[in-house]
C-alpha cells in the first residue's frame, strides 16, 4: 500500500500500480482527475512487515529517498506516533551505507521526478530475510498478524500527525490549507475557547475571533455553499443571503450563499444592553440555576511577582 501527500494535508491511498498511476497522470485521465505530479509532496510505502518479529526483532526501519526535509519530518512524525501510542516497536532510520532504497514502487516516482520525497517502511535494515520465501511454506501461517496491526496503527497515527496543521506549533498555522483562507495572527494554533469581547453578534469583529474559529468558519462556509450569481463580485457587494469568504486574502475574497454563522455562546440569563452585561433574574422553575447556570472566570492581566531583599 502506498500513500501520497499532496497540497500538504491531503492523503490518498491507492492500489493502482505505481507505473500505471504515473501513466494515467501524464494522460490526464478521469481516473486521476484533479491530480498532477506537481501536487505530490511525499510518497510513503509500507514494504515487508512482520517477518523480523518472528525472530524477536521488533524494529521498523525508515528507508528514505529524495528531499531530506520531508523525509526527516516524516521520521519525526513516526517517532512522535511511537511515543504517543506507547508502542513496543523501535523506529530507526535505515543505514546510510545502504546502496539505496529497497525494491519498491517509490522507485517509479523517483524515476519520474528525483526531487520527490519518499520513504519505504521495512522491518529490515540492510537485507530482507525469509527462509520460506518462494516456497510452499510461504503462506498465511508465515505472517505475523500482530506486527501488521501494530504497524498499521503506527502508520495511521503518523499520517494524522503529518496533517496536524491545527494541532501543534509544527507545522504551525502556516500550512497551505489554513493560509488559503485566512492570515493567521499567530504561529501556534490556540484551541482556547476564548472570552466574548464586546457585543455578541453573528458578524463579530475579526480581531476578536481566534485563528482556528476564523479558519473553520471560512472552510465550512465554502464547503456548504451554493452557487452564487455574484461569485466574481467583490465582497463589499454581497447580498444578505451571502457571506464573504477569504476576506483576509487580497484578490481572493468572494461572495457565497451559505448559512454558516458565528453563534455567540453565553447563558440565557445574560443580556448585553447599552454596552454592559446584565444578569437576568433566575427562572423560578430552574432550581439553583442548574438548568442554565451563570458563571464567570477571572479576566486578569499578566500576574506579576515583586520580590524585596532585606
C-alpha positions as CSV (number, residue, x, y, z in Angstrom):
1,X,0.0,0.0,0.0
2,X,1.3,3.5,-0.8
3,X,0.3,6.9,0.4
4,X,0.9,10.2,-1.3
5,X,0.8,13.5,0.3
6,X,-0.3,16.5,-1.8
7,X,-1.3,20.0,-1.1
8,X,0.3,19.4,2.3
9,X,-2.6,18.0,4.1
10,X,-4.5,15.6,1.8
11,X,-3.7,11.9,1.7
12,X,-4.6,9.2,-0.8
13,X,-4.1,5.5,-0.6
14,X,-4.2,3.6,-3.8
15,X,-3.9,0.1,-5.2
16,X,-3.2,1.2,-8.8
17,X,0.3,0.2,-9.8
18,X,2.8,3.0,-9.5
19,X,3.8,3.0,-13.1
20,X,0.2,2.8,-14.2
21,X,-0.7,5.6,-11.9
22,X,2.0,7.9,-13.3
23,X,1.0,7.0,-16.8
24,X,-2.6,8.0,-16.0
25,X,-1.4,11.3,-14.6
26,X,0.6,12.0,-17.7
27,X,-2.5,11.3,-19.8
28,X,-4.8,13.4,-17.6
29,X,-7.3,10.6,-17.5
30,X,-10.5,10.6,-15.5
31,X,-9.0,8.0,-13.1
32,X,-6.8,10.7,-11.6
33,X,-9.0,13.7,-12.3
34,X,-7.8,16.8,-10.4
35,X,-4.3,15.4,-9.7
36,X,-1.0,16.1,-11.3
37,X,2.6,15.2,-10.5
38,X,3.4,18.7,-9.1
39,X,0.9,18.1,-6.3
40,X,2.8,15.1,-4.9
41,X,4.9,16.1,-2.0
42,X,5.6,12.7,-0.3
43,X,5.3,9.0,-1.1
44,X,5.0,6.7,1.9
45,X,5.2,2.9,1.2
46,X,4.8,0.0,3.6
47,X,7.0,-2.8,2.5
48,X,7.6,-6.2,4.1
49,X,6.4,-6.2,7.7
50,X,6.3,-9.0,10.3
51,X,9.0,-11.5,9.4
52,X,11.6,-9.9,11.7
53,X,9.1,-10.1,14.6
54,X,9.2,-13.9,14.3
55,X,12.9,-13.6,15.0
56,X,12.4,-11.4,18.1
57,X,13.5,-8.2,16.3
58,X,10.7,-5.7,17.0
59,X,12.1,-2.9,14.9
60,X,11.0,-0.9,11.8
61,X,13.4,0.9,9.5
62,X,12.6,4.0,7.5
63,X,14.4,3.9,4.1
64,X,14.3,7.5,2.8
65,X,14.9,9.0,-0.7
66,X,14.5,12.3,-2.4
67,X,14.2,15.5,-0.5
68,X,15.7,15.1,3.0
69,X,13.5,17.7,4.7
70,X,10.1,16.0,4.1
71,X,11.7,12.6,4.9
72,X,13.1,13.9,8.2
73,X,9.7,15.4,9.1
74,X,8.1,12.0,8.4
75,X,10.6,10.2,10.6
76,X,10.0,12.7,13.4
77,X,6.2,12.0,13.0
78,X,6.9,8.3,13.2
79,X,8.8,8.9,16.5
80,X,6.1,11.0,17.9
81,X,3.4,8.5,16.9
82,X,5.5,5.7,18.5
83,X,5.7,7.7,21.8
84,X,2.1,8.7,21.9
85,X,0.9,5.1,21.2
86,X,3.3,3.6,23.7
87,X,4.3,1.0,21.0
88,X,7.0,-1.5,21.8
89,X,8.3,-1.2,18.3
90,X,11.6,0.7,17.8
91,X,11.7,3.1,14.9
92,X,15.1,3.8,13.3
93,X,16.4,5.3,10.1
94,X,18.0,2.8,7.8
95,X,21.7,2.7,7.5
96,X,23.2,5.4,5.3
97,X,25.7,2.9,3.9
98,X,22.8,1.1,2.1
99,X,23.2,1.4,-1.7
100,X,19.7,3.0,-1.9
101,X,16.1,2.2,-1.1
102,X,14.7,-1.4,-1.2
103,X,12.9,-2.5,-4.4
104,X,9.6,-0.7,-4.2
105,X,7.0,1.4,-6.1
106,X,8.8,4.5,-4.8
107,X,11.4,3.9,-7.5
108,X,8.8,4.6,-10.2
109,X,8.1,8.0,-8.7
110,X,11.8,8.8,-8.3
111,X,12.4,7.9,-12.0
112,X,9.7,10.4,-12.8
113,X,11.0,13.1,-10.5
114,X,14.1,12.6,-8.4
115,X,13.2,15.5,-6.2
116,X,10.1,13.8,-4.8
117,X,10.5,12.8,-1.2
118,X,9.6,9.3,-0.2
119,X,10.1,6.6,2.4
120,X,9.7,2.9,2.5
121,X,8.9,1.3,5.8
122,X,10.5,-2.1,6.3
123,X,11.3,-4.5,9.1
124,X,14.9,-4.9,8.0
125,X,17.8,-2.5,7.9
126,X,20.1,-3.8,5.2
127,X,18.6,-7.1,3.7
128,X,15.3,-8.8,3.5
129,X,15.3,-12.3,5.1
130,X,12.6,-15.0,4.8
131,X,13.8,-18.6,4.9
132,X,10.4,-19.7,3.4
133,X,10.4,-17.1,0.6
134,X,9.0,-18.6,-2.7
135,X,8.5,-21.9,-1.1
136,X,5.3,-23.9,-0.3
137,X,5.6,-22.8,3.3
138,X,5.4,-19.1,2.4
139,X,1.7,-18.9,3.3
140,X,-0.6,-17.2,5.8
141,X,0.8,-19.1,8.7
142,X,4.1,-17.5,7.9
143,X,2.7,-14.0,8.6
144,X,2.9,-12.2,11.9
145,X,-0.6,-10.6,12.0
146,X,0.1,-8.7,15.3
147,X,3.0,-6.9,13.6
148,X,0.8,-5.8,10.7
149,X,-1.8,-4.5,13.1
150,X,0.7,-2.6,15.2
151,X,2.4,-1.1,12.1
152,X,-1.0,-0.1,10.6
153,X,-1.8,1.8,13.8
154,X,1.6,3.5,13.7
155,X,1.3,4.5,10.1
156,X,-2.2,5.8,10.6
157,X,-1.2,7.9,13.6
158,X,1.9,9.2,11.7
159,X,-0.2,10.3,8.7
160,X,-2.6,12.1,11.2
161,X,0.4,13.8,12.8
162,X,1.7,15.0,9.4
163,X,-1.7,16.6,8.7
164,X,-1.9,18.3,12.2
165,X,-1.9,21.8,10.9
166,X,-4.5,22.8,13.6
167,X,-3.0,20.9,16.5
168,X,0.6,21.9,17.2
169,X,3.3,24.6,16.6
170,X,4.8,22.3,14.0
171,X,3.9,22.7,11.1
172,X,2.0,25.6,12.6
173,X,-0.8,27.5,11.1
174,X,1.4,28.3,8.1
175,X,0.3,25.2,6.3
176,X,-1.3,25.7,2.9
177,X,-4.9,24.8,3.9
178,X,-5.1,27.5,6.6
179,X,-3.3,30.2,4.6
180,X,-5.7,29.6,1.7
181,X,-8.5,31.0,3.8
182,X,-7.1,33.4,6.5
183,X,-4.0,35.3,7.5
184,X,-3.0,33.7,10.9
185,X,-2.1,36.1,13.7
186,X,0.0,33.5,15.5
187,X,2.3,30.7,14.5
188,X,0.9,28.3,17.0
189,X,-2.8,27.2,17.0
190,X,-4.7,28.4,20.0
191,X,-7.5,26.0,20.9
192,X,-8.7,28.0,23.9
193,X,-12.4,28.8,23.5
194,X,-11.8,32.4,24.5
195,X,-13.7,35.2,26.2
196,X,-16.6,37.0,24.4
197,X,-15.4,40.6,24.0
198,X,-17.9,43.4,23.2
199,X,-21.4,43.0,21.9
200,X,-22.4,39.4,20.9
201,X,-23.0,39.3,17.1
202,X,-23.2,36.8,14.3
203,X,-20.8,39.1,12.4
204,X,-18.2,39.9,15.1
205,X,-15.0,41.9,14.6
206,X,-12.4,39.5,13.2
207,X,-9.9,40.9,15.6
208,X,-11.9,39.2,18.4
209,X,-12.1,35.9,16.7
210,X,-9.4,33.3,17.0
211,X,-7.4,31.9,14.1
212,X,-9.0,28.5,14.5
213,X,-12.5,29.8,14.6
214,X,-12.0,32.0,11.5
215,X,-10.5,29.2,9.6
216,X,-13.2,26.7,10.5
217,X,-15.9,29.3,9.6
218,X,-14.3,30.0,6.2
219,X,-13.8,26.4,5.4
220,X,-17.4,25.4,6.3
221,X,-18.8,28.4,4.5
222,X,-17.2,27.4,1.3
223,X,-17.8,23.6,1.6
224,X,-21.5,24.1,2.4
225,X,-22.1,26.9,-0.1
226,X,-24.4,27.1,-3.0
227,X,-23.5,28.6,-6.4
228,X,-23.8,32.4,-6.2
229,X,-24.6,34.8,-9.0
230,X,-22.1,37.2,-7.5
231,X,-19.2,34.7,-7.3
232,X,-16.9,37.1,-9.2
233,X,-18.0,40.3,-7.4
234,X,-16.1,41.8,-4.5
235,X,-17.3,41.1,-1.0
236,X,-18.4,44.6,-0.5
237,X,-21.4,43.9,-2.6
238,X,-22.5,40.6,-1.0
239,X,-26.3,40.3,-0.6
240,X,-28.0,39.5,2.7
241,X,-28.2,35.8,1.7
242,X,-24.5,35.7,1.1
243,X,-21.3,35.7,3.2
244,X,-17.8,36.7,2.3
245,X,-15.1,34.1,2.5
246,X,-11.4,34.7,2.3
247,X,-11.9,38.3,3.3
248,X,-8.4,38.4,4.7
249,X,-6.8,37.3,1.4
250,X,-6.3,40.1,-1.1
251,X,-7.9,39.5,-4.5
252,X,-9.3,36.1,-3.3
253,X,-12.4,37.2,-1.3
254,X,-15.7,36.2,-2.8
255,X,-19.4,36.0,-2.0
256,X,-21.0,32.6,-1.5
257,X,-24.5,31.6,-0.5
258,X,-24.1,29.8,2.9
259,X,-25.9,29.6,6.2
260,X,-22.6,29.3,8.1
261,X,-22.7,31.8,11.0
262,X,-20.8,32.7,14.1
263,X,-23.1,31.9,17.0
264,X,-22.2,33.7,20.3
265,X,-22.4,31.3,23.2
266,X,-23.4,32.6,26.6
267,X,-26.0,31.9,29.2
268,X,-29.6,32.7,28.5
269,X,-29.6,34.6,31.8
270,X,-27.2,37.2,30.4
271,X,-28.1,40.2,28.4
272,X,-25.9,42.7,26.7
273,X,-27.5,46.2,26.7
274,X,-26.1,49.6,26.2
275,X,-22.5,48.3,26.2
276,X,-23.0,46.5,29.6
277,X,-23.7,42.9,30.5
278,X,-26.7,42.3,32.8
279,X,-27.6,39.2,34.8
280,X,-31.3,38.5,34.4
281,X,-33.4,37.2,37.4
282,X,-33.4,33.5,37.7
283,X,-36.3,31.4,36.4
284,X,-38.4,30.2,39.3
285,X,-38.7,26.8,37.7
286,X,-34.9,26.5,37.5
287,X,-33.9,25.3,41.0
288,X,-30.5,26.8,41.9
289,X,-29.7,27.6,38.3
290,X,-29.0,24.0,37.5
291,X,-30.6,24.1,34.0
292,X,-28.7,27.2,32.9
293,X,-26.2,28.3,35.5
294,X,-24.3,31.6,35.3
295,X,-20.6,31.5,36.0
296,X,-17.6,33.6,35.1
297,X,-13.9,33.3,35.3
298,X,-11.2,35.8,36.1
299,X,-10.1,38.0,33.3
300,X,-6.8,39.2,34.8
301,X,-3.8,40.9,33.3
302,X,-0.5,39.0,33.5
303,X,0.2,38.0,37.1
304,X,3.4,39.6,38.4
305,X,5.5,38.9,41.5
306,X,7.6,41.5,43.3
307,X,10.4,40.4,45.5
308,X,12.1,42.5,48.1
309,X,15.6,42.0,49.6
310,X,16.2,42.9,53.2
